[in-house]
């Protein structure tokens, strides 16, 4: 028989089997069972329907890793709305583009970020605005006595808890099908405007199944939310952790002291962390020598650029944690590979680090290939470079309202495979190792940054004649943007503008994490005969003293 795969069933299962079990530890210390989380989601679904939200409408969630995010996400999906999580590090202009592009009808925004929505509220089609602290939103005011369905939306900010209190726990769950879009996750806009990655019930569900298997999730796990929930629905963990009946421990940002304390006090058994998080924890541990576990053994997953061996060694040998290296992209679920191939290394041997630095083997049901320009597989020699392409049930359905970009993504070198744009080698066991990126993407602290966007910003400065931005090694962030700038004066010794001024200029025009951190004035940029900047030469120069280039660690 065939049973539809629907994302709503993850919370349904948890309520059925673990209703009275603690489900969520909130950032304010409040705790919720799965029955309580379920009722909050029910009330949010009913409130949305009272405000005219119908199946297929888009509901955005702008929130750090709090319990509000979980209730809003599940409430939206239970109403049949399309969950559209937003990256809280973006600018108001970024939000304006996304809300307009997706046609978002309602938004829940955490008080710490709602002012960015308030700034562009009149520019977007959104009519319903909900936050968890109305008083903290500049210009916001609560609708008196809450809001009935007849009030619809008059543009005022509404209080989340009041919305739930006024709503009935009864709502109408529409008939849903597994091939329907249920989430839109926006990319970081590394090659222009952000693209909305459309994911179906089926794709989200199968990805969550794969996460549960490959990340060894069990019902007695306690998961610490260091990974942003907006990031492809938290790598699928809002579904997998919930469906398994495990516990969510929420956060408002990443602080090393608090993380270690929470791991001990909540007996955390599993967390995720970009290399920058690992470095933060290692630095704090080096200065304080704290206990790194509670009652449970700890395992951690990391992604992005491979951490250096010294990082892996500290996490495993000194923290006593088990580390897995995973890989993927927003368009691929995201997770498609894992280094957790224990038949290929000995847990007690240093040789395991060579394996864990690789992005690894394909997830079950996932075909990961490395192909040359001709679309043929490169040799499995661990040396020949090719592009990573993938087929899998967790891969996106399409880009929202972008048919040409969708067609290109699935037909560039090999028809029917999603093309990641990442360049890698593949070894005799089928393990991939990312070497560089086909497109000029900088990954800093787990965030994608467009070198083109940074260059365009620098070009707007009157003292900049030309510029090229590349990733530069960073102990803290793995990579950080560095700009090689040809000054308008033509003299790198007398550029007419300081490095600090250019850094500040980019900070004024872009999200903080996209800011250029390093500037080097040069007389000219290396170019081809046709005038194209040879960034590869700049990268080689910048990474000459490192173990490897981007993606190798």
N, C-alpha and C positions, 0 to 999 in steps of 0.2 A: 504494500500500500504506500501511498505518498501523502505525507503530512506537510502542510505549508510551513516554511521556516520563517518565523516572525520574531523580531527583536523584543516584542512585548512579553514573550514567553520566559525571558530570563528572570524578570521580576516576579512573574506569575509563579514560577517554580520555587523561587526563594520564599515567597509568602506561603506556599502550600506546605513546604517541608521544614522551613526555618522561621516561621512567623514570629515566634516569641524569642528568637535568638538575636543578640545584638548584631546589628548590621552596619551601623555608621557611627563613628566618633566625630562629632562636628568640631570645627575650628574654635568654637566658643565653649567647648567642653560638653555641650549637650549630646546625648546619646539616643539613638533610635533603633528599635527592633525592625525587622523586615515588615511586620504588620504596620508599624508606624510610618516607615518610609513609604510603604504602599499606599496608605491612606493619604499622605501628603501628595503623592503623585496623582492619585484619583481626584483630589480636590483641585489640583492645578489643571488637570484635564478638563474638569467641569467648568472651572473659571474661564479657561480659554474658549470653550464652546459658548459660554454666556456672552462673551465678547465678540462672537461671530466667527471664531476660527473654525474652519472646516477641514476635512480630510484633504491633504495635499498642500495646504497653506504652509508657509515657512515661518518658523518660530526660532528666533536667534537667542542664544545664551552666551552672555559675556560675563565670565566668572572665573576666579581662580579655583583651586581645588576644594570647594566647600560642599557642604551637604545640600545647599540650595541648587547647585548644578545638577546633582543626581535627581532630585525631585522634579526640577524643571525639565530635564531631558526626558525622563520616563513619562512625566505628565504629558508633554508635547506628543511623544510617540504614541501613547495610549489613545490620544484624541485623533490619531491618524495624521497629525501635522509632521512636517519635515524638519527634523532637528538640525539647526544650523549653528554650530558652535563657533565662537569668534575668538581670535587670538588677542588676548588682553594687552599685548605689547604694541599693538598697532596705533596709528594716529587717527584723529577724527576724520581726516580725508579718506583714509583707508576704509574706515567703517561706513562712511557715506557711499563709497563705491560698492561695497559688498551688499549693504542693505538695499541699495537700488538695483543692483544686478540680480540679486536673488528674489527681489520683490517681497521682502520680509514684512509680514503683517503684524507681528508682535515681538517684543524683545524683553527678556529679563536681563538686567545688568546689575552686577554687584556695585555697592555704593562707592567702592574705590575707583571704579572705572566709568560709572554712569554719566559723569560730567562730560566725557568725550562723546557720548551719544546725545546728550543735551545740547552740545555745541552745534550739532548738524541735524537736529531733530526736524527742523522745518524743510530740510532738503530731501528727505527720504519718504517712501510710501508708508512707513510703519505708523500704526495708529494706537497701538497698545504698548504702554511703557510701565514696567514693573521693576522695583528695586527692593533690596532688603534694608534700606535706610533712607527714607524719603528726605529727611532733614539734611542729610549729607550731600544731596544732589543740588548743585547750584541751580537756583531758579525752580526747583521742584517743589510741589506741594501735593499733599494727599487729597484725594477727592473726599469730601466730607461724608462720614458714615459709610465709607466703602463705595462700591459702585455696583449697581444692579445691571442685569442684562439689557434693560431698556436704555441705560445711560450710554451704552457702547463705549466709545473712546473719545474723550475731549482733549487729549494731549497731556493731561496731568500725569505725574508719576504716582503709581499706586504702591502701597506697602505689601510686600510678599506675604507676610504672616496674616495681615488683614484680609488679603485676597483669599487665602486658604480658609480663614475663619468664616468668611461670608459665603463660601462656596459649599455646595453639597458634595458629599463623598460619592454621590451617584452621577455617572456620566454615561454618554452613549459611545461605546467603542465601535467604530465603523468596521465593516468587513474590509480586511486588508489581504493583499496578495504578496507572495514572496518576491515577485519580480518588480514590485513598485519601489520607487525612490523613497527612502526614509531618512537619509541624512545627506547634507551637502557640506563638505569640508573644504574650505578655501585654502589654496596653496599660498606660499609666501610671496608670490609675484616675482620670481627670480628672472623671468624673461618678459616682463611687461606687467600688465594688470593681473591681479590674482585670478585664478581660475577655480570655479566651483566644481569639486570632485563629487560626482553623484554616486551614491552607494545604495544598493537595494537591501531589503530585509534579508534576502538570501545571502548576499555577499557579506553583510555584517555578521550574520549568524554563523556562517561557516568559518569566518575569520576568528570569531570568538571561540568556536570549538577548537580551532588549531592552537590558539593561545593557551587554552586550558590544558591541552595535551603537552605542547612543547615547553610551556612554562611550569608544568607539574602542579597546577592549581588543585587544591583540595578544600573541603568545606571547613577545615580547621585552620586555614591560612589567615593571617592578618596582613593586609596589604597597605603599605604606606604610600600616599599619593604625592610623590615628588615629581612625577611626570605630569605635564599639563593635561587636564581632562579634555581641553579643546583639541589637542593634537591627535587627529584622527580618532576621536572619541577615546583618548587616553590609551592608544595602541589596542583598542578593543576591550580594555579592562573594565569599563563601566558595565559591559555585558558579561564578560567571563567571570569576574569576581562575584558579581551579583548572582549569576546563574548557578554558580557552585555553592552559594550560601556562605561564602567567606565574609570577612569583615573589612570594611573600608575605613581607613584612618585619614581624615582630610587635613589639608594644610592651606596656609596663606603665604606661599613663598617658601624659599629654601634657606634655612639657617642651620649651620652644622651643629651647633650646640643643642638646638632644639631637636634636630633629627636624631642624634645619638640618644638624647634623653627619652624621646618618644619610642624609639626602637626598644629601649630597655623597659620602659613603664608599660607599654602596650604589648610587649612580647611579639613585636613585628617579625614576620617570617619571610616577607617578600617585598621588594621595592624595585623601582627602575631609576636609573640615573645616567644622564649624559656624562661624558668624560669630565666636563667642568664640575659637575656635582661630585664625582669621585675625587677630583683634586681638592675641592673644598673640604670634603670629609678628611682626606689624608692630611691636609695642612693643620686642621684643628686637632686631629689625633696626635700629630707629631708634637704639638705644643702642650697637649693636655693628658695624653695617654689614658683616655677614658675607656670604660667597658663598652664593647661594641655590640653586645647581644643581650637579650633578655632570656626568657626561658626557652625560646625557640632558636633553632639554627636559622641562619639568614642566607638567602640567595638574592642576587641582584642581577638585573639585566641592563646592559648598556648598548647604545647604538651610535651611529654616526661614524666619525673618524675613529679608527682603532686606537685604544689607549696604549701608551708605551708599556713595555714589559714591566718597568719599575712600578707603574700604577697597578697592573694586574697582580704583581707579586705582593704588594702591600695589602691590597684588598683581600686576597686569599690567605696569605701566610700570616699576616699580622691581625687583620680584622677577624679572620676565621670564617669569612663568607665564601659562598660559591658563586662565581661570576659566569654569566652567559653573555655572549656578544651576538646581537641580532641586527637585522638589516631590512630596510624597505623604504617605501616612499608613500606620500599621501595617497597617490593613485593606486597603490598595490595593497591597501588594506589597513595598516601598512606592512605588517611583518611577513617576509617571505623566506628568510634564511635564519639559521642558528648555528653557532659554533659548538653547541652542546652535542658533540658527537663522541661519546666516551669510549667507543671502541677504537677511536683513532688517537687516543692519548691515555697516559697513565696518570691518575689523580695525584700520585706522589712524585711525579717526575717533572722537572723543569721544562721538559719538552712540551708540556701541555700549553705553555704560554704562546708558542708559535702557532698552535691551532686556534687558541682563543683570540688572537689578534686578527684572524680571518673573519670575514662576514659569514662564511660557513656554507652549510648544506641547505638545500631547499626544504621548506616545510612539506608535510605530507600533502599529496594532491596538488603540489605546486611544481611546475616545470621551469627551472631557472637555467638559462643558457648564456654563454658568452660568445658573441658572433662578430665576425669581421665585417668589413665594408660590403662584401659580397653576400652577406647574410648567412654564410656558412659558419659552423662552429669552429672556434679556434682550437688548436691542439691543447690537450690537457697536460701542459708542461709546466704550469706555474710561472710562465714567463711571457707568453704571447698575449698582447693586449687586444681586447675587444669590448664591445658594448654589452651590458647586461640587459637581456630581454626576458620577459616572464609571462607565463600563462598560469592562471589559477582562479578558483572560484571566488577568492577574496579580492580580485582585481576590480577596479571601478567599472561602472556601467558606461559612463561618458562624462564629458565636461558639460556643465550647465550652459545651455544656449551657445555652445561653441562647436558646431559639427565639424568644421575644417580642422581645428586643433585636435579633436577626437580622432579623426581619420588619420592624421599624421602620426599621432601617438601610437597607433596600432598597425602602422603599415610602412614605417620608414625603411628598415632593413629586412624585416621578416613579417610577412602578412599574418595578422591575428595574434601577435604578441605585443604586450605593452613594452615600449622602449623607455628605459629608465634614464638614459643619458649619462649613466655612470660607466666609466671604463675600468675593466678589471681583468685579472688573470684567473685561470681555473686550474686546479691541480688534478692529479690522477684519481683522487677520491671524489671529484666533483665539487670541491670547496672553492668558493670564489674569494678573491681578495681585491677590494677596491683600490685602484691606483691613482686615479685622477677623475675629473669630471668633464664630460663632453661639453657641457655648457659652463659658463664662468660663474659657478656658484661658490659662495663662501659659507661654510658651516661653522658658526661661532656659538659655542655653548648650546649646541643642539638646534639653533635657529638658522634657517636658510636666508642668506643675504645676497642680493643681486649686485654684482660688480657694475653692471650697466646702469642700474639706478643710482649708484653712488657716483659714477663717472658723470652722468647727466647733471647731477646736483652740483658737482664741482665745476662743471663747464659754465654754470650760471654765475660763478664768481668772476668779476671783471679782471682779476689778476691771474686767472688761469687760462693758459693758451691750449694746453692739451693735458690729458690725464689717463692713466691706466690703473685700475684697482685689482689687486690680487690678494689671495689669502697669505697671511704672514704667521709664522709659528707663535703660539702663545701658550705659556705654561698654564695659565688660568682657564682659557677658553678653548684650547686646542688650536683654533685658528682665529685670527682677527684681521679685519680689513686694513690693508696698507695701500696708499696711493702714491704712485710715481707721477709727479706733477712737473710739467714744463711751464714755467712762469711766463706771463705776458711780456715781462722784461727781457726774456731770453737768457738771463743770467741766474743760474741756480744759487750763486753766492749773494746776490742782491735781488731776491724774488719780488720785493714790493709787498709782500704779505707774509705773516709768520705761520708756522705750522699750527700753533694753537688757534689762530684765527680761522684757518680752514677747517680744523676739527670742530670748532664752535659753529661754523657755517653749516656744516652737514647736520649737526645736532639740532639746529633751528628748523631744518626742513624735513627731517626724517624721524622715524621712530628711534628711540634712544639706542636700541640694540643694533641698529644699522649704521651707526656713526662710524666714520673713518677714525681709526685710533692712531695711525702712524702715517706720516708724510715724509717723502723724500723728494727734494727738488732735483731735477735732472735737466741737462741741456737738450736732450732729445730722447724719444722712445724708440726701441728697436722695432723695425717694420720690415715687412716683405717688400718685394719689388712693386707690388700693387698698392702699397701704403697701409696694409693691415698690420695692426700692432701685434707683435709676437709676444704674447703674454707668457708663453712657455719659457722664453729666455729669462724673463723677470722672475718667474716662479723658481726656476733652477737656481738662479742667483740667491734668492731669498731663503731657499731651503737647503742650501749647499752643506751646511754644518749639521743638518738633522739626519736621523736614521733613514727617513724616506719622505716622499712627498705626501700630499693630501690623501687621506684615507688609509695610509699605511701606519701612521703613528710613529 
